[in-house]
Structure formats: C-alpha cells, structure tokens
Amino acid sequence: MLLCYIKAEFSKENLFVTNVRVYICIKLKKYTKA
C-alpha cells in the first residue's frame, strides 16, 4: 500500500487524480492479494 502512495506522489499537480490513483491501486492490491 505504501508503494501506491509513493507512485501517486508524482501527480501532486492534481490532487483528485492522485486520490483516484491511490484508490484504484489499493483496490487492485486487495483483489491481487485475495
């Protein structure tokens, strides 16, 4: 999950996009883990 946030840091110019990317990343990690 930490990696998701690190990746999202690169799109600080758009907070909304960053939040969406983190959300999707976390969701994908959950599905991958399950």
N, CA, C and O atoms as CSV, one atom per row, in Angstrom:
chain,resi,resn,atom,element,x,y,z
A,1,MET,N,N,0.842,-1.208,0.000
A,1,MET,CA,C,0.000,0.000,0.000
A,1,MET,C,C,0.873,1.252,0.000
A,1,MET,O,O,0.498,2.275,-0.573
A,2,LEU,N,N,2.020,1.171,0.634
A,2,LEU,CA,C,2.929,2.309,0.671
A,2,LEU,C,C,3.384,2.676,-0.735
A,2,LEU,O,O,3.525,3.854,-1.064
A,3,LEU,N,N,3.613,1.659,-1.562
A,3,LEU,CA,C,4.047,1.892,-2.934
A,3,LEU,C,C,3.010,2.692,-3.712
A,3,LEU,O,O,3.362,3.510,-4.562
A,4,CYS,N,N,1.738,2.458,-3.422
A,4,CYS,CA,C,0.658,3.195,-4.082
A,4,CYS,C,C,0.799,4.690,-3.815
A,4,CYS,O,O,0.664,5.509,-4.724
A,5,TYR,N,N,1.069,5.031,-2.576
A,5,TYR,CA,C,1.207,6.434,-2.202
A,5,TYR,C,C,2.457,7.051,-2.815
A,5,TYR,O,O,2.441,8.202,-3.252
A,6,ILE,N,N,3.543,6.278,-2.845
A,6,ILE,CA,C,4.792,6.763,-3.434
A,6,ILE,C,C,4.577,7.060,-4.921
A,6,ILE,O,O,5.030,8.089,-5.422
A,7,LYS,N,N,3.899,6.174,-5.611
A,7,LYS,CA,C,3.624,6.375,-7.039
A,7,LYS,C,C,2.744,7.604,-7.245
A,7,LYS,O,O,2.965,8.388,-8.168
A,8,ALA,N,N,1.749,7.765,-6.381
A,8,ALA,CA,C,0.801,8.868,-6.505
A,8,ALA,C,C,1.459,10.225,-6.271
A,8,ALA,O,O,0.982,11.242,-6.776
A,9,GLU,N,N,2.548,10.247,-5.512
A,9,GLU,CA,C,3.240,11.500,-5.219
A,9,GLU,C,C,3.681,12.219,-6.481
A,9,GLU,O,O,3.852,13.438,-6.476
A,10,PHE,N,N,3.866,11.472,-7.564
A,10,PHE,CA,C,4.337,12.064,-8.809
A,10,PHE,C,C,3.270,12.915,-9.507
A,10,PHE,O,O,3.590,13.673,-10.423
A,11,SER,N,N,2.018,12.796,-9.087
A,11,SER,CA,C,0.962,13.601,-9.714
A,11,SER,C,C,0.376,14.584,-8.704
A,11,SER,O,O,-0.842,14.726,-8.592
A,12,LYS,N,N,1.257,15.257,-7.975
A,12,LYS,CA,C,0.833,16.219,-6.954
A,12,LYS,C,C,0.112,17.418,-7.576
A,12,LYS,O,O,-0.647,18.102,-6.890
A,13,GLU,N,N,0.339,17.678,-8.860
A,13,GLU,CA,C,-0.293,18.823,-9.512
A,13,GLU,C,C,-1.809,18.670,-9.557
A,13,GLU,O,O,-2.532,19.653,-9.716
A,14,ASN,N,N,-2.282,17.449,-9.418
A,14,ASN,CA,C,-3.717,17.217,-9.446
A,14,ASN,C,C,-4.096,16.284,-8.305
A,14,ASN,O,O,-3.988,15.064,-8.428
A,15,LEU,N,N,-4.538,16.860,-7.201
A,15,LEU,CA,C,-4.864,16.089,-6.007
A,15,LEU,C,C,-5.957,15.061,-6.269
A,15,LEU,O,O,-5.909,13.954,-5.734
A,16,PHE,N,N,-6.936,15.417,-7.086
A,16,PHE,CA,C,-8.025,14.489,-7.393
A,16,PHE,C,C,-7.498,13.246,-8.100
A,16,PHE,O,O,-7.850,12.121,-7.744
A,17,VAL,N,N,-6.656,13.457,-9.100
A,17,VAL,CA,C,-6.075,12.337,-9.846
A,17,VAL,C,C,-5.239,11.469,-8.910
A,17,VAL,O,O,-5.254,10.241,-8.999
A,18,THR,N,N,-4.517,12.122,-8.019
A,18,THR,CA,C,-3.687,11.389,-7.061
A,18,THR,C,C,-4.563,10.492,-6.189
A,18,THR,O,O,-4.259,9.313,-6.003
A,19,ASN,N,N,-5.634,11.044,-5.664
A,19,ASN,CA,C,-6.541,10.271,-4.805
A,19,ASN,C,C,-7.151,9.097,-5.558
A,19,ASN,O,O,-7.270,7.998,-5.017
A,20,VAL,N,N,-7.536,9.335,-6.808
A,20,VAL,CA,C,-8.126,8.268,-7.622
A,20,VAL,C,C,-7.106,7.161,-7.870
A,20,VAL,O,O,-7.428,5.976,-7.791
A,21,ARG,N,N,-5.879,7.562,-8.169
A,21,ARG,CA,C,-4.835,6.562,-8.437
A,21,ARG,C,C,-4.552,5.713,-7.207
A,21,ARG,O,O,-4.402,4.495,-7.300
A,22,VAL,N,N,-4.482,6.370,-6.055
A,22,VAL,CA,C,-4.237,5.642,-4.799
A,22,VAL,C,C,-5.392,4.684,-4.531
A,22,VAL,O,O,-5.172,3.537,-4.141
A,23,TYR,N,N,-6.627,5.154,-4.739
A,23,TYR,CA,C,-7.810,4.329,-4.504
A,23,TYR,C,C,-7.807,3.091,-5.397
A,23,TYR,O,O,-8.034,1.975,-4.929
A,24,ILE,N,N,-7.548,3.300,-6.682
A,24,ILE,CA,C,-7.512,2.194,-7.643
A,24,ILE,C,C,-6.384,1.229,-7.297
A,24,ILE,O,O,-6.553,0.010,-7.349
A,25,CYS,N,N,-5.232,1.793,-6.943
A,25,CYS,CA,C,-4.073,0.954,-6.612
A,25,CYS,C,C,-4.389,0.067,-5.416
A,25,CYS,O,O,-4.091,-1.127,-5.426
A,26,ILE,N,N,-4.989,0.649,-4.391
A,26,ILE,CA,C,-5.345,-0.120,-3.191
A,26,ILE,C,C,-6.356,-1.208,-3.540
A,26,ILE,O,O,-6.255,-2.336,-3.057
A,27,LYS,N,N,-7.328,-0.866,-4.378
A,27,LYS,CA,C,-8.341,-1.837,-4.789
A,27,LYS,C,C,-7.695,-2.993,-5.543
A,27,LYS,O,O,-8.021,-4.155,-5.298
A,28,LEU,N,N,-6.786,-2.683,-6.452
A,28,LEU,CA,C,-6.113,-3.717,-7.234
A,28,LEU,C,C,-5.276,-4.611,-6.326
A,28,LEU,O,O,-5.226,-5.826,-6.516
A,29,LYS,N,N,-4.620,-4.003,-5.337
A,29,LYS,CA,C,-3.802,-4.776,-4.405
A,29,LYS,C,C,-4.682,-5.756,-3.631
A,29,LYS,O,O,-4.295,-6.903,-3.408
A,30,LYS,N,N,-5.862,-5.300,-3.224
A,30,LYS,CA,C,-6.779,-6.158,-2.467
A,30,LYS,C,C,-7.211,-7.355,-3.317
A,30,LYS,O,O,-7.224,-8.490,-2.839
A,31,TYR,N,N,-7.565,-7.096,-4.581
A,31,TYR,CA,C,-8.001,-8.174,-5.469
A,31,TYR,C,C,-6.839,-9.124,-5.772
A,31,TYR,O,O,-7.031,-10.336,-5.871
A,32,THR,N,N,-5.647,-8.571,-5.917
A,32,THR,CA,C,-4.481,-9.394,-6.214
A,32,THR,C,C,-4.144,-10.291,-5.029
A,32,THR,O,O,-3.759,-11.449,-5.192
A,33,LYS,N,N,-4.298,-9.728,-3.834
A,33,LYS,CA,C,-3.973,-10.483,-2.614
A,33,LYS,C,C,-4.993,-11.597,-2.383
A,33,LYS,O,O,-4.641,-12.671,-1.897
A,34,ALA,N,N,-6.249,-11.342,-2.728
A,34,ALA,CA,C,-7.329,-12.296,-2.493
A,34,ALA,C,C,-7.386,-13.383,-3.556
A,34,ALA,O,O,-8.245,-14.262,-3.495
